[in-house]
Amino acid sequence: MTEKCEITLTINGCAHTIRVDPRRTLVDAIRDDCGQTGTHIGCEHGVCGACTVLLDGAPVRSCLMFAVQAQARQTRTVEGLANGDELHPLQQAFIDHHGLQCGFCTPGFLMLAAGVLERDPNISDDDLLDLLASNLCRCTGYQNIIKAVRAAATQMGAR
């Protein structure tokens, strides 16, 4: 039997001190222990991208990380994208360009794109396609997701 350890996760700027098994995944800790349920659990093998969050600004698959690995780091989930009532440009673009249907994959796509576009809004079309191909969507056929991310990139680059 493994002894639980106390860790503090900083999620969207708020500290959450929790006790977890050292092998608890970050996605489970985010959802179950910290109450941030916008991050979805899909394949649990790092393939689908539904669990993508930003760790110190970089997109990571939270199902492939242990929660203890995120201690003393900044985690940002989809709940941390909007600024109060003001949607992040990516969130607004997904609405404007119909970039979602069932919405299950959407948080992962938003966080993946935010992690890249906030550093480089002038990403090339080829690099954008490579990036978005790493997450799976079973509903949209990707065209509207691509349009939405490109529109957000344009807006973010103009800031």
Backbone as a ProteinNet text record, in pm:
[ID]
protein_1_A
[PRIMARY]
MTEKCEITLTINGCAHTIRVDPRRTLVDAIRDDCGQTGTHIGCEHGVCGACTVLLDGAPVRSCLMFAVQAQARQTRTVEGLANGDELHPLQQAFIDHHGLQCGFCTPGFLMLAAGVLERDPNISDDDLLDLLASNLCRCTGYQNIIKAVRAAATQMGAR
[TERTIARY]
84.9	0	89.5	62.7	142.2	87.9	177.1	136.4	106.2	-1.9	-38.9	56.2	74.2	159	77.5	114.5	47.5	120.5	44.5	101.4	11.6	67.6	-10.6	-3.2	-118.8	-128.4	-179.6	-114.2	-161.2	-231.5	-363.3	-446.3	-519.1	-494.5	-555.6	-532.2	-413.8	-374.4	-419.6	-495.6	-543.9	-470.3	-426	-355	-454.9	-430.6	-512.9	-419.7	-427.5	-347.1	-429.1	-375.2	-447.4	-355.5	-414.6	-339.3	-369.4	-263.5	-281.5	-184.7	-224.8	-133.9	-27.9	98.8	203.5	180.9	100.2	73.6	-55.3	-119.7	-244.3	-210	-286.9	-259.5	-302.5	-240	-272.8	-418.3	-466.3	-605.1	-702.3	-676.2	-764.8	-759.5	-641.5	-629	-699.3	-682.3	-747.6	-898.5	-953.1	-1098.5	-1155.9	-1102.2	-1164	-1122.1	-997.7	-948.6	-956.9	-952.2	-952.7	-1081.1	-1169.9	-1301.2	-1303.8	-1196.2	-1191.5	-1228.4	-1357	-1404.3	-1407.1	-1358.8	-1352.9	-1251	-1148.9	-1049	-1110.4	-1118.6	-1186.3	-1089.2	-1141	-1064.8	-1117.4	-1027.2	-1067	-1004.1	-896.7	-834.8	-747.7	-700.2	-608.9	-476.3	-441.5	-314.3	-236.5	-281.6	-212.3	-234.8	-333.1	-355.9	-458.7	-567	-678.7	-664	-594.1	-574.5	-685	-789.4	-900	-854.9	-748.3	-700.9	-591.7	-570.2	-461.7	-482.7	-378.9	-374.2	-241.4	-225.6	-98	-23	99.4	185.6	302.2	309.5	407.1	400	278.6	253.5	263.3	306.3	322.3	212.8	155.9	52.5	110.4	38.5	75.3	-51.1	-33.8	-143.9	-145.5	-247.1	-248.6	-277.3	-317.9	-336.4	-203.7	-98.9	31.8	125.7	78.3	161.1	104.7	192.3	148.1	123.4	27.4	-4	117.4	198.1	315.4	414.9	413	503.3	463.2	341.4	292.6	309.9	357.4	381.1	482.2	459.7	546.9	550.2	448.4	437	299.3	284.5	157.2	77.2	-41.6	-129.8	-245.7	-276.2	-389.1	-482.6	-608.7	-710	-804.1	-898.9	-993.5	-1070.6	-1090	-1158.1	-1077.1	-948.2	-861.9	-839.5	-909.3	-890.5	-958.3	-1083.6	-1158.9	-1106.2	-1124.6	-1089.2	-1220.2	-1269.4	-1401.1	-1507.5	-1588.3	-1692.8	-1641.5	-1517.6	-1460	-1394.5	-1449.6	-1395.8	-1258.3	-1176.6	-1047.3	-1077.7	-990.8	-1015.6	-1041.6	-977.9	-1003.3	-1144.7	-1190.3	-1326.4	-1428.4	-1409	-1501.3	-1495.8	-1376.9	-1362.3	-1428.6	-1421	-1488.6	-1639.6	-1692.5	-1835.7	-1866.5	-1790.6	-1817.4	-1802.2	-1710.8	-1681.8	-1733.2	-1821.4	-1884.1	-1779.6	-1680	-1569.1	-1596.5	-1722.8	-1753.6	-1891.6	-1908.6	-2041.2	-2076.5	-2027.4	-2061.3	-1983.6	-1865.9	-1788.6	-1692.6	-1690.9	-1605	-1457.5	-1417.2	-1275.8	-1236.2	-1333.9	-1308.9	-1211	-1221.9	-1124	-980	-958.6	-824.3	-773.5	-859.3	-820.1	-792	-876.5	-856.5	-723.5	-691.2	-566.9	-444.8	-454.8	-344.7	-315.8	-420.8	-403.4	-358.7	-413.4	-373.6	-225.6	-178.6	-38.4	56	13.5	97.5	74.2	-51.6	-81.3	-42.3	-44.7	-3.1	146.4	221.5	365.3	393.5	317	342.2	210.8	141.1	15.2	34.7	158	184.7	228.7	181.7	215.2	175.7	257.7	228.1	109.8	46.3	-67.1	-25.6	90.5	136.9	161	225.1	250.1	119.4	23.2	-106.6	-175.8	-173.2	-235.3	-166.9	-33.9	39.7	0	-10.5	-47.8	-186.1	-283.6	-421.4	-443.9	-360.5	-373.8	-339.6	-278.2	-240.8	-358.1	-470.1	-589.5	-698	-782.3	-887.1	-1024.2	-1102.4	-1242.1	-1321.1	-1430.4	-1510.7	-1632.8	-1656.7	-1779.2	-1759.4	-1658.8	-1659.5	-1592.3	-1506.5	-1432	-1317.9	-1291.8	-1176.6	-1180.7	-1253.3	-1246.6	-1283	-1389.1	-1430.2	-1337.4	-1276.3	-1176.5	-1057.1	-1013.4	-900.4	-935	-1055.3	-1098.3	-1100.4	-1150.6	-1160.4	-1021.5	-931.4	-796.9	-723.9	-739.8	-676.7	-733	-864	-926.2	-874.3	-863.2	-811.7	-665.1	-588.6	-447.3	-434.6	-518.2	-518.4	-550.1	-652.6	-691.1	-581	-522.8	-419.8	-292.2	-263.5	-147.5	-162.9	-289.6	-318.1	-313.2	-307.7	-306.2	-180.2
-118.1	0	124.4	213	334.7	442.9	514.8	624.6	747.9	815.6	937.7	1050	1140.3	1255.9	1383.3	1485.3	1614.4	1698.5	1750.7	1838.4	1960.7	2064.2	2182.4	2203.3	2197.4	2225.6	2367	2443.7	2578.1	2568.7	2581.5	2567	2698.6	2757.8	2885.9	2990.9	2987.1	3085.5	3056.6	2950.4	2915.1	2792.1	2799.2	2686.3	2585.7	2458.6	2348.3	2251.3	2244.7	2149.4	2022.7	1912.4	1785	1672.6	1561.5	1440.4	1338.1	1289.2	1196.6	1079.9	972	860.8	911	876.4	927	891.5	789.6	748.9	806.5	896.8	957.9	1048.2	1036.1	1119.2	1263.3	1351.8	1493.4	1517.6	1453.6	1476.1	1434.3	1322.9	1280.1	1378.3	1427.4	1524.1	1655	1701.1	1825	1812.8	1703.5	1685.5	1648.2	1543	1485.3	1554.2	1596.4	1654.3	1807	1868.6	2015.4	2071.7	1985.2	2028.7	2102.6	2093.5	2161.4	2058.1	2043.6	1935.1	1969.4	2085.6	2120.3	2037.4	1989.9	1902.7	1764	1711.4	1583.7	1466.7	1351.7	1226.9	1149.3	1118.3	1042.9	905.3	891.5	760.7	713.8	805.3	777.2	716.1	738.2	689.5	799.5	924.3	1035.7	1049.5	980.2	979.1	1083.2	1098.6	1180.2	1330	1369.2	1510.5	1577.3	1504.8	1565.8	1622.3	1567.6	1608.4	1714.3	1775.3	1872.5	1993.1	2026.7	2146.1	2215.3	2336.7	2405.6	2393.1	2348.7	2337.8	2432.3	2536.7	2643.7	2696.8	2705.1	2762.5	2667	2544.5	2447.7	2341.6	2304.5	2200.3	2064.4	1996	1860.6	1775.8	1646.7	1550.7	1516.1	1563.7	1545.6	1401.9	1317	1175.1	1101.5	1160.8	1096.2	1145.7	1235.2	1291.9	1253	1240.7	1224.5	1362.9	1371.2	1498.7	1555.5	1468.4	1516.5	1587.6	1557.6	1623.6	1768.5	1804.2	1940.9	2031.6	1976.4	2058.4	2167.6	2287.4	2403.6	2451	2412.8	2457.7	2519.2	2596.3	2662.2	2577.1	2535.7	2458.1	2547.9	2546.6	2625.6	2531.1	2534.8	2452.2	2540	2478.4	2554	2655.5	2626.8	2723	2851.1	2845.2	2961.3	3040.4	3005.7	3079.3	3215.5	3218.9	3344.9	3439.2	3566.6	3669.9	3723.5	3661	3697.3	3660	3757.5	3733.2	3747.7	3791.5	3810.7	3680.2	3624.3	3499.7	3520	3417	3415.5	3417.4	3477.3	3480	3341.9	3239	3103.8	3057.6	3084.5	3045.6	3115.6	3244.9	3319.1	3268	3237.4	3187.6	3051.2	2965.3	2835.1	2854.3	2953.9	2984.5	3041.5	3142.7	3212.6	3123.4	3027	2943.3	2800.8	2780.3	2648.6	2538	2562.8	2469.1	2355.1	2335.6	2224.3	2170	2045.9	1985.4	1928.7	1810	1754.7	1826	1880.2	1958.3	1879.4	1747.9	1669.8	1699.7	1714.1	1738.3	1884.8	1973.4	2116.9	2169.6	2133.8	2186.5	2151.3	2030.6	1990.4	2070.8	2092.4	2173.9	2318	2373	2510.4	2526.4	2432.9	2444.3	2418.6	2323.5	2297.4	2423.2	2480	2598.5	2719.4	2737.6	2851.4	2845.1	2726.1	2711.3	2750.4	2727.2	2760.5	2904.7	2944.9	3078.1	3191.4	3166.7	3272.5	3298.8	3202.4	3221.9	3264.1	3210.2	3238	3244.2	3359.1	3369.4	3365.9	3380	3378.2	3240.7	3136.3	3000.1	2976.2	2902.3	2875.9	2779.9	2780.3	2690.6	2544.3	2508.6	2370.3	2331.2	2420.3	2391.4	2384.1	2468.9	2466.1	2331.9	2285.7	2156.4	2042.5	2045.8	1943.4	1947	2065.6	2081.5	2023.2	2064.9	2023.4	1875.3	1816.8	1673.8	1586.9	1645	1565.6	1543.3	1613.2	1591.9	1529.2	1450	1379.2	1440.2	1445.1	1487.4	1388.8	1339.3	1242.5	1306.2	1435.5	1497.5	1594.8	1681.5	1799.9	1785	1688.4	1681.4	1781.2	1852.4	1940.4	2073.1	2084.3	2207.1	2330.9	2322.8	2440.7	2465.3	2360.6	2378.6	2454.5	2414.9	2481.9	2628.2	2652.5	2790.5	2872.5	2814.3	2885.3	2920	2823.4	2849.4	2950.9	2941.8	3038.7	3178.6	3191	3321.9	3378.1	3293.3	3338.7	3380.4	3306.3	3339.6	3476.7	3503.6	3632.8	3744.3	3723.2	3823.5	3842.2	3733.6	3741.3	3806.6	3784	3845.3	3994.4	4039	4181.3	4262.3	4194.7	4265.3	4342.4
0	0	0	-93.6	-108	-17.1	44.8	132	47.8	81.6	9.8	47.4	-47.6	-20.1	-39.8	33.2	21.9	-81.1	-175.9	-278.2	-292.6	-351	-383.4	-533.7	-596.7	-739.9	-757.3	-841.8	-873.7	-1008.5	-1003.5	-1122.8	-1146.2	-1260.7	-1297.8	-1189.2	-1130.1	-1030.9	-889.1	-867.6	-733.7	-682.7	-558	-496.6	-441.5	-472.4	-423.1	-351.6	-220	-144.7	-128.5	-178.4	-180.6	-136.3	-96.9	-63.4	-171.6	-235.6	-347.2	-337.9	-398.2	-420.5	-518	-499.7	-590.1	-737.5	-763	-902	-958.4	-886.4	-936.6	-1054.3	-1160	-1277.5	-1252.6	-1326.7	-1315.1	-1353.7	-1457.9	-1500.2	-1390.2	-1322	-1214.1	-1097.4	-1064.3	-955.6	-991.1	-1114.9	-1158.9	-1145.9	-1197.2	-1199.1	-1062.6	-1003.3	-883.9	-754.7	-746.1	-621.1	-618.9	-736.7	-742.8	-803.1	-851.6	-898.1	-1030.3	-1108.7	-1239.2	-1346.5	-1373.8	-1459.9	-1608	-1645.7	-1787.8	-1862.8	-1794.7	-1857.5	-1866.7	-1987.5	-2008.3	-2011.5	-1975.6	-1982.1	-2101.2	-2193.7	-2311.8	-2311.5	-2385.3	-2407.4	-2290.7	-2210.1	-2098.7	-2143.4	-2270.5	-2325.5	-2396.7	-2386.9	-2449.2	-2598	-2651.7	-2795.9	-2839.5	-2764.4	-2813.5	-2788	-2682.4	-2653.8	-2574.9	-2536.8	-2461.9	-2327.8	-2272.5	-2139.2	-2144.1	-2259.3	-2273.3	-2182.2	-2107.2	-2023.1	-2051.7	-2001.9	-2014.6	-1883.6	-1891.4	-1774.1	-1798.3	-1717.2	-1738	-1881.2	-1933.3	-2065	-2182.1	-2159	-2268.1	-2261.8	-2376.6	-2377.1	-2336.8	-2247.6	-2205.7	-2196.3	-2212.2	-2192.9	-2044.1	-1975	-1829.6	-1787.3	-1880.6	-1846.3	-1842.6	-1897.4	-1902.1	-1792.8	-1708.5	-1601.7	-1466.7	-1371.6	-1234.4	-1176.1	-1087	-1022.8	-950.1	-889.2	-814.4	-905.8	-1034.6	-1128.6	-1155.7	-1122.8	-1147.4	-1025.9	-915	-795	-828.7	-776.9	-795.9	-941	-1017.6	-1156.8	-1174.9	-1280.6	-1309.3	-1408.6	-1367	-1453.9	-1495.1	-1622.4	-1673.4	-1746.6	-1706.9	-1769.7	-1851	-1917.3	-1999.4	-1914.9	-1786.2	-1699.4	-1683.1	-1710.4	-1695.6	-1823.3	-1931.1	-2056.7	-2055.7	-2018	-2020.3	-1913	-1937.9	-1839.9	-1785.1	-1679.2	-1626.9	-1728.3	-1767.9	-1868.2	-2011	-2027	-2159.8	-2206.9	-2313.3	-2365.7	-2426.1	-2418.4	-2487.7	-2637.9	-2720.4	-2864.5	-2924.6	-2871.8	-2922.1	-2889.8	-2769.5	-2733.5	-2822.4	-2846.2	-2930.4	-3074.1	-3121.9	-3258.9	-3276.3	-3175.2	-3184.6	-3195.1	-3125.6	-3136	-3274.3	-3314.9	-3440.6	-3563.3	-3557.7	-3674.7	-3659.2	-3562.8	-3540.8	-3528.9	-3442.5	-3426.4	-3330.7	-3294.6	-3205.5	-3236.5	-3204.5	-3212.4	-3076.6	-3044.3	-2912.6	-2802.8	-2833.9	-2739.1	-2652.2	-2662	-2573.9	-2596.8	-2721.3	-2753.1	-2739.9	-2732.3	-2739.5	-2635.4	-2507.5	-2411.5	-2448.7	-2497.6	-2537.6	-2656	-2755.5	-2870.8	-2828.3	-2741.7	-2696.4	-2624.9	-2536.4	-2460.4	-2547.6	-2638.2	-2731.6	-2813.2	-2871.4	-2955.5	-2873.5	-2754.5	-2671	-2636.8	-2604.8	-2569.2	-2680.9	-2803.2	-2918	-2963.3	-2977.1	-3031.2	-2936.9	-2808.5	-2715.7	-2725.7	-2775.2	-2798.5	-2942	-3037.9	-3179.6	-3257.1	-3254.2	-3328	-3479.9	-3526.5	-3670.2	-3718.4	-3654.3	-3691.3	-3837.5	-3910.3	-4052	-4063.3	-4178.8	-4200.9	-4187.5	-4240.2	-4229.3	-4084.5	-4008.9	-3867.8	-3788.5	-3824.8	-3759.2	-3783.4	-3906.7	-3937.9	-3863.4	-3857.9	-3782	-3635	-3580.5	-3440.6	-3414.3	-3491.3	-3466.5	-3495.5	-3579.1	-3609.8	-3489.1	-3388.2	-3270.8	-3175.5	-3194.9	-3113.1	-3200.4	-3138.1	-3212	-3188.6	-3296.2	-3291.1	-3376	-3323.8	-3397.8	-3464.3	-3441.6	-3492.1	-3607.6	-3599.4	-3685.5	-3820.2	-3838.4	-3963.2	-3967.6	-3859.3	-3838.6	-3913.5	-4022.1	-4102.8	-4022.2	-3944.1	-3866.5	-3747.7	-3695.9	-3589.8	-3647.2	-3765.3	-3831.1	-3859	-3911.1	-3937.3	-3808.9	-3701.6	-3574.6	-3520.2	-3523.6	-3470.1	-3557.3	-3686.8	-3776.5	-3749.9	-3732.6	-3704.4	-3571.8	-3470.8	-3341.6	-3355.7	-3433.5	-3454.4	-3519	-3616.6	-3683.4	-3584	-3503.5	-3404.4	-3299.3	-3252.7	-3150.4	-3204.7	-3333.1	-3395.2	-3414.6	-3425.1	-3447.4	-3318.5	-3204.6	-3075.7	-3055.7
[MASK]
+++++++++++++++++++++++++++++++++++++++++++++++++++++++++++++++++++++++++++++++++++++++++++++++++++++++++++++++++++++++++++++++++++++++++++++++++++++++++++++++

